């Protein structure tokens, strides 16, 4: 069974990664969308302006998704083909690297063509900023920052938890990340109710963000610049996980990220990352997408290797 588990994850994760690479997100019946609808229904029933109710919402939704995935994984483990198929399906469902790249490139194409209105229309597909307040350069910067952050959230973090906990880890991570996107905002209505989801997302996102930053240093066009900016500027970012990733991307691409951001109803003034670098250009969107793809491939290899080595150590310990 240990050897089967080892190779089942390797084959399943690689197959699921390939499905995302070739097909992107499922067109219909996306499991993450179904989870979001279920979580929204639970929110409507539970919402109170209270952290306790928000914690219960997080436990029911994220815990339920992980527990359900655990039951499926346990049943599938009896048959190698089913184990591989379930791992592949879960990996495909939770990864979003190809869709991330497509959206970023679509906005970059609109900016290249000088169609600022189309770029503004598409930006909400990628991030929550107010597009009407942004010019072409600010949109390009927002896209690069979103590609950096979502490389961790939509790809690397999920693979890390897949390596640590298999299918339940993949599904649980995506559930937590989705809940944070839904209720983790600092709006008056969700400040208390979404507190647990936001804090849990910080915790589960921590290892993936650090691995993403490290792989960005290795895979980027300027490793020294990436390492320098990540070390110096990561802690200046208000997010403990977005900071290392965006700083590493800023250094690797030789661009300046951060600064004033406009969201619906509020303006944030964030520290500048890579202050000595030049401003973001439209062409940097394609460079960021390519860097994201290289980091994702390295993350897949790292996750498979970690899971394999872990299984070998477990087997060796049982044979003693």
C-alpha positions in Angstrom: 0.0 0.0 0.0 2.8 2.6 0.7 4.3 2.2 -2.7 0.9 2.3 -4.3 0.1 5.6 -2.5 3.4 7.0 -3.5 3.0 6.4 -7.2 -0.7 7.1 -7.3 -0.2 10.6 -6.1 2.7 11.2 -8.5 0.7 9.9 -11.5 -2.5 11.5 -10.4 -1.0 14.9 -9.7 0.9 14.9 -13.0 -2.3 14.0 -14.9 -4.4 16.6 -13.2 -1.7 19.2 -13.8 -1.7 18.2 -17.5 -5.5 18.6 -17.7 -5.2 22.1 -16.3 -2.4 22.9 -18.6 -4.2 21.7 -21.7 -7.9 22.4 -20.8 -7.9 25.0 -18.1 -10.9 25.1 -15.7 -13.9 22.9 -16.5 -16.4 24.8 -18.6 -19.5 23.5 -16.7 -20.1 22.1 -13.3 -16.8 23.3 -11.8 -16.5 21.8 -8.3 -15.1 25.0 -6.8 -18.2 26.9 -8.1 -20.5 24.3 -6.6 -18.6 24.6 -3.3 -19.0 28.4 -3.4 -22.7 28.1 -3.9 -23.0 25.7 -0.9 -20.8 28.0 1.2 -22.9 31.0 0.3 -26.1 29.1 1.3 -24.5 28.3 4.7 -23.5 31.9 5.1 -27.0 33.1 4.6 -28.3 30.8 7.3 -25.4 31.4 9.8 -24.5 35.1 9.3 -24.2 37.1 12.5 -21.8 40.0 13.2 -19.8 37.7 15.4 -16.5 35.8 15.1 -18.0 32.6 16.6 -20.6 32.2 13.9 -17.9 32.9 11.2 -15.7 30.3 12.8 -18.6 27.8 12.7 -19.1 28.7 9.0 -15.5 28.0 8.2 -15.4 24.7 10.1 -18.6 23.5 8.4 -17.6 24.5 4.9 -13.8 23.8 4.8 -13.9 21.0 7.3 -16.8 19.4 5.5 -15.1 19.6 2.1 -11.9 18.1 3.5 -13.7 15.3 5.3 -15.7 14.4 2.2 -12.6 14.3 0.2 -11.0 12.1 2.9 -13.8 9.6 2.6 -13.6 9.4 -1.1 -9.8 9.0 -0.9 -10.1 6.2 1.6 -12.6 4.3 -0.7 -10.5 4.9 -3.8 -7.3 3.6 -2.2 -8.5 0.0 -2.6 -8.0 0.3 -6.4 -5.0 1.9 -7.9 -6.8 3.2 -11.0 -9.5 4.8 -8.9 -6.8 6.3 -6.6 -5.0 7.9 -9.6 -8.2 9.1 -11.2 -9.5 10.7 -8.0 -6.1 12.5 -7.4 -6.1 13.7 -11.0 -9.7 15.0 -10.8 -9.0 16.7 -7.5 -5.8 18.3 -8.8 -7.5 19.5 -12.0 -10.4 20.9 -10.0 -8.3 22.9 -7.6 -5.5 24.2 -9.9 -6.1 27.4 -11.8 -2.8 28.2 -13.4 -4.0 28.1 -17.1 -7.1 30.2 -16.5 -4.9 32.7 -14.6 -2.6 32.9 -17.6 -5.4 33.2 -20.1 -7.1 36.1 -18.2 -3.8 37.9 -17.7 -2.9 37.6 -21.4 -6.4 38.7 -22.5 -5.9 41.9 -20.5 -2.4 42.3 -21.8 -3.7 41.9 -25.4 -6.3 44.6 -24.8 -3.7 47.0 -23.4 -1.3 46.3 -26.4 -4.2 47.1 -28.8 -4.8 50.4 -26.9 -8.3 49.3 -25.8 -8.3 50.5 -22.2 -12.1 49.9 -21.8 -11.8 46.2 -22.6 -8.9 45.9 -20.2 -11.0 47.5 -17.5 -13.9 45.2 -18.2 -11.7 42.1 -17.9 -9.7 43.1 -14.8 -12.4 42.0 -12.3 -12.0 38.5 -13.6 -8.5 38.6 -12.1 -8.7 40.8 -9.0 -11.0 42.9 -7.0 -9.6 46.4 -7.7 -11.7 49.2 -9.1 -10.8 49.2 -12.8 -12.3 52.6 -13.5 -9.7 54.3 -11.3 -6.7 52.7 -13.2 -4.8 53.8 -16.2 -3.0 51.4 -18.5 0.2 51.3 -16.5 -1.8 50.7 -13.2 -3.8 47.9 -14.9 -0.6 46.2 -16.0 0.8 46.4 -12.5 -2.4 45.0 -11.1 -2.2 42.1 -13.5 1.4 41.3 -12.6 0.7 41.5 -8.9 -2.3 39.2 -9.4 -0.3 36.7 -11.4 2.3 36.6 -8.7 -0.2 36.2 -5.8 -2.4 33.6 -7.6 0.6 31.5 -8.6 0.8 30.7 -4.9 -2.9 30.6 -4.2 -4.1 28.8 -7.4 -1.2 26.4 -8.0 1.7 26.1 -5.6 -0.2 26.2 -2.3 -2.6 23.5 -3.5 0.3 21.2 -4.6 2.0 21.7 -1.2 -1.0 20.5 0.7 -1.5 17.7 -1.8 2.0 16.5 -1.0 1.3 16.8 2.7 -2.2 15.3 2.9 -3.2 13.9 -0.5 -6.6 14.5 -1.9 -8.0 16.0 1.4 -5.1 18.4 1.4 -5.8 19.5 -2.2 -9.5 20.0 -1.5 -9.2 21.5 1.9 -6.7 24.1 0.7 -8.9 25.2 -2.1 -12.0 25.3 0.2 -10.1 27.6 2.6 -8.8 29.8 -0.2 -12.3 30.1 -1.7 -13.9 31.0 1.7 -11.3 33.7 2.2 -12.2 35.2 -1.2 -15.9 35.1 -0.3 -16.0 36.4 3.2 -12.4 37.3 4.2 -12.8 40.9 3.1 -12.5 43.7 5.6 -15.9 45.2 4.9 -18.2 46.2 7.8 -20.5 43.3 7.2 -17.7 40.6 7.1 -15.0 42.0 9.4 -16.0 39.7 12.2 -17.8 37.0 10.4 -14.9 36.5 7.9 -12.2 36.7 10.5 -11.7 32.9 10.9 -11.6 32.3 7.2 -9.1 35.1 6.6 -6.8 33.9 9.5 -7.0 30.2 8.4 -6.1 31.2 4.9 -3.0 33.0 6.2 -2.0 29.8 8.0 -2.6 27.3 5.2 -1.1 29.7 2.6 2.1 30.2 4.5 4.2 27.2 3.2 3.0 27.6 -0.4 3.9 31.3 -0.4 7.4 30.6 0.8 7.9 27.9 -1.7 6.6 30.1 -4.5 9.0 32.8 -3.5 11.9 30.4 -3.4 11.0 28.8 -6.8 10.7 32.3 -8.3 14.2 33.0 -7.3 15.3 29.8 -9.0 13.2 30.2 -12.1 13.3 33.9 -12.7 15.4 35.8 -15.1 17.2 37.6 -12.3 17.8 35.3 -9.3 19.9 37.8 -7.5 17.4 40.6 -7.9 14.6 38.3 -6.8 16.4 37.2 -3.7 17.5 40.7 -2.8 14.0 42.3 -3.1 12.3 39.3 -1.4 14.6 39.6 1.6 14.3 43.3 1.9 10.7 44.1 1.0 8.6 41.0 1.7 7.9 42.0 5.3 6.7 45.4 4.2 3.6 44.0 2.5 0.5 43.9 4.7 -0.2 40.3 3.7 2.1 37.7 5.3 1.8 35.5 2.2 1.4 37.9 -0.7 4.5 39.9 0.5 7.2 37.2 -0.2 5.6 36.2 -3.6 5.1 39.7 -5.0 8.5 40.9 -3.8 10.2 37.9 -5.4 8.3 38.5 -8.7 9.2 42.2 -8.5 12.9 41.4 -8.1 12.9 38.6 -10.7 11.2 40.7 -13.4 13.0 43.9 -12.5 9.8 45.9 -11.9 8.2 48.0 -9.2 5.1 46.7 -7.5 2.9 48.0 -4.8 1.9 51.6 -4.1 -1.7 53.0 -4.2 -4.5 50.5 -4.8 -8.2 51.3 -5.3 -10.8 48.8 -4.2 -14.6 49.3 -4.2 -15.2 51.9 -1.6 -11.6 52.2 -0.2 -8.1 53.2 -1.2 -5.0 51.5 0.2 -1.5 52.9 0.1 0.9 49.9 0.2 4.7 50.0 0.4 6.5 49.8 -2.9 8.3 46.5 -3.6 11.5 46.7 -5.7 11.6 50.5 -5.4 14.9 50.8 -7.4 13.3 49.0 -10.4 11.3 50.5 -13.3 7.5 50.7 -13.5 5.6 47.8 -14.9 5.0 47.8 -18.7 2.3 45.9 -20.6 5.0 43.5 -22.0 5.8 42.5 -18.4 2.4 40.7 -18.2 3.6 38.0 -20.6 6.9 37.8 -18.7 5.0 37.3 -15.5 2.8 34.6 -17.0 5.8 32.7 -18.3 7.5 33.0 -14.9 4.4 31.7 -13.2 4.3 28.7 -15.5 7.9 27.8 -14.7 7.3 28.2 -11.0 4.2 25.9 -11.3 6.1 23.2 -13.1 8.9 23.3 -10.4 6.2 23.2 -7.7 4.7 20.0 -9.3 8.1 18.3 -9.3 8.8 19.4 -5.7 5.4 18.1 -4.5 5.7 14.8 -6.2 9.3 14.4 -4.9 8.3 15.3 -1.3 5.4 12.9 -1.3 7.6 10.1 -2.7 10.4 10.6 -0.2 7.9 10.8 2.6 6.3 7.5 1.6 9.8 5.9 1.4 10.6 7.0 5.0 7.2 5.7 6.2 7.9 2.4 4.6 11.4 2.2 6.0 10.1 3.0 9.5 7.4 0.2 9.3 10.0 -2.3 8.1 12.3 -1.8 11.1 
